[in-house]
Amino acid sequence: MTSGTVQSITPAAGAGSPAAGQVRRARAVVVTRTVAYVFTVVMLGFGLLPIVTAVTERRSWWVVIVGAGGFAVVATAFIRLVTHAMRHPWSNRRREDALLVTGIVLLLPVLVDRNWQVIGFLALAAVAVTFRPRYGLLMAAGVLVLITVERILLDTPGVVFLTVQDVLTGAALAGIIVLVAFIEELFTARAEVARLAVDAERVRFARDLHDTLGHNLSAIALKSELALRLLDRDAVRARSELNDVYGIARDSLRDVRTVVKGYRRDSLQRELEGVQSVLVAAGVRCEVATPAEALPAPVEEVLAWAVREAATNLLRHSSASRCRISMHRSDDEVRLDVANDGAASPAPTDDIGGSGLTGLAERLAPLGGTLTAGHRADGEFVLTVLVPC
């Protein structure tokens, strides 16, 4: 046996069909992205108002051309920024676009026409979704102050109305952009949870199958070998051993079915009786001392697994002549000791990379239990399990 390290396993949520989950994710992301793009285009439509006003009022041609050109740059940079922010909000990667949008939004009213103050919300939304939230909100507040001061200096009517409009529209636009990113992250996280659930189920199946069949197959091999040796000199006892092999094989078939279903529950008393029978048949004197009072079902189950694993490793890796299984219960915990006098030093590793004791440690972790194994000063090898109860 080898010392096991206690590991914890986080229960994973059940997952539905992966294909169906991918379809739902794709639909949700497409719908929210479409809504975000439509809302963005509608908001950019505010930029047409100053152009239409300049044309209908027969303003100078440079007012129309410079205003339209500046707005085209703003719209292009803003759409590029939105496309990136819907996947990676607050990444600072499109700060050039955000600063370009902010700069042109501030310059158009001063250099061209104060009617361009109607698109001030684009600057607020741009910095809010580009920079880290802490700095983005501060920058958005600073841009709002600059726009408000500019409106006051240009003697723009309805400053308060325009300011409230910028705050509400900018917040709505930034919110829907970030919402798309959150929805995509949510479905990505759900897909990861589903993958982890599958991995956890594979680990559970491999651990249960190893722990279940490892002991039973060792017992079958041992009793079959004993029956072959007794066949010519003690047919009655050989028949008894073969009956035991038959019973263990049937139990193994039942256990495999319950492992597949995930409903396996071990009885500690039944496990102790089975282990004692197998060890005695192998020529190992086995003493069992356990408390009479009942234990909680989860504690009893994990202790049954511990007894099974200890006996399996003893049969595989030691030449023990005696084994002692003792259990002591205090007010707040149960202690199980399985000692034998035949383990090699240093202790050999368990089969399959030590997965038996590792699996046992994983079973103990959710209950807060611990597992230790090692040689005492008197040479005995002791597996100790402590489980709160």
Summary of the structure (lengths in Angstrom):
residues: 389
radius of gyration: 36.6
end to end distance: 25.9
largest distance: 120.6
contacts: 1237
relative contact order: 0.11
helix: 69%
strand: 10%
